[in-house]
């Protein structure tokens, strides 16, 4: 196994899809919002998710951006694309939870944190580390 092999984000027979990117962004934001509210697990898309799921989601996004991966649908995964998807996923979350809970539920903070850990130049060791600064 070479360094090049370890950095290759392609999976034989697998593809990076827009749906997969959207899922990773949404799960990352929703989990971090729940974590900031004091919950170590969160019901997301009818599944109980924990930090491991959110960590995988943001690590994949970081790798895809960092290594210039392309979606099956064509576009390259860039920081701008991730931010655009985050905008759209935030609206979906708002619609699902309602305006009042969305405003109180720390989703904006969670999005900032997700973008920080998913789009940073260097890989941040664990996604909740920067979040500790924001715990009440």
C-alpha positions in Angstrom: 0.0 0.0 0.0 1.5 3.3 -1.1 0.8 6.9 0.1 -1.0 7.4 -3.2 -3.3 4.5 -2.5 -4.2 5.9 1.0 -5.1 9.3 -0.5 -7.2 7.9 -3.3 -10.8 8.7 -2.4 -12.2 6.5 -5.2 -14.0 3.3 -4.2 -14.0 0.6 -6.9 -17.5 0.3 -8.1 -18.6 3.2 -5.9 -19.6 6.8 -6.8 -19.9 10.0 -5.0 -23.4 11.4 -5.6 -25.1 14.7 -4.9 -27.5 12.8 -2.6 -24.5 11.4 -0.7 -23.0 14.9 -0.3 -26.4 16.3 0.8 -26.8 13.5 3.3 -23.3 14.1 4.8 -23.9 17.8 5.1 -27.3 17.5 6.6 -26.3 14.8 9.1 -23.2 16.8 10.1 -25.2 19.9 10.8 -28.1 18.2 12.5 -25.8 16.1 14.7 -23.7 19.1 15.8 -26.9 21.1 16.6 -28.1 18.3 18.8 -24.6 18.0 20.4 -24.6 21.7 21.1 -27.9 21.3 22.8 -26.4 18.6 25.1 -27.4 15.4 23.3 -24.8 12.8 22.4 -27.2 11.0 20.0 -29.7 12.5 17.6 -32.6 11.1 15.6 -31.8 12.0 12.0 -33.7 10.6 9.0 -35.4 8.0 11.3 -32.1 6.7 12.7 -30.3 7.3 15.9 -26.9 8.8 15.0 -23.9 9.6 17.2 -20.6 11.4 16.8 -19.1 8.5 14.8 -21.7 9.0 12.0 -21.2 12.7 12.0 -17.4 12.2 12.0 -17.6 10.0 9.0 -19.9 12.5 7.2 -17.6 15.4 7.7 -14.4 13.4 7.0 -15.8 12.3 3.7 -16.7 15.9 2.7 -13.2 17.1 3.8 -11.5 14.4 1.7 -13.7 15.0 -1.3 -13.0 18.8 -1.3 -9.3 18.3 -0.4 -8.6 15.8 -3.2 -10.8 17.3 -5.9 -13.4 14.5 -6.1 -16.2 14.8 -8.6 -19.8 13.9 -8.2 -21.4 11.2 -10.4 -23.5 14.0 -11.8 -20.4 15.9 -12.9 -19.5 18.8 -10.7 -16.3 18.8 -8.7 -16.8 18.9 -4.9 -15.6 22.3 -3.9 -16.0 24.5 -0.8 -18.4 26.6 -2.7 -20.5 23.6 -3.7 -20.6 22.4 0.0 -21.7 25.8 1.1 -24.5 25.9 -1.5 -25.6 22.5 -0.4 -25.5 23.6 3.2 -27.7 26.6 2.3 -30.3 24.3 0.8 -30.1 21.7 3.5 -30.6 24.4 6.2 -33.9 25.3 4.5 -35.0 21.7 4.5 -34.1 21.4 8.2 -36.0 24.6 8.9 -39.1 23.2 7.1 -38.8 19.9 9.0 -38.4 21.4 12.5 -40.3 24.6 12.2 -39.1 28.2 12.5 -39.2 28.5 16.3 -37.2 25.4 17.0 -34.8 26.2 14.1 -34.0 29.5 15.6 -33.5 28.1 19.1 -31.9 24.8 18.1 -28.4 26.1 17.4 -28.5 25.1 13.7 -26.7 28.2 12.6 -23.8 27.5 15.0 -23.8 23.9 13.9 -23.5 24.9 10.3 -20.6 27.2 11.1 -18.9 24.4 13.0 -19.6 21.8 10.3 -18.1 24.1 7.6 -15.1 24.8 9.9 -14.3 21.1 10.3 -15.3 20.0 6.8 -13.6 22.8 4.8 -10.5 23.6 6.9 -7.2 23.5 5.1 -5.8 21.0 7.7 -7.9 18.1 8.9 -9.2 18.9 12.4 -8.7 15.9 14.6 -12.3 15.4 15.8 -15.4 17.4 14.8 -16.5 18.1 18.4 -13.2 19.6 19.6 -14.0 23.1 18.2 -17.6 22.8 19.5 -16.4 22.5 23.2 -15.8 26.3 23.0 -19.5 26.9 22.4 -21.0 24.7 25.1 -23.1 26.7 27.6 
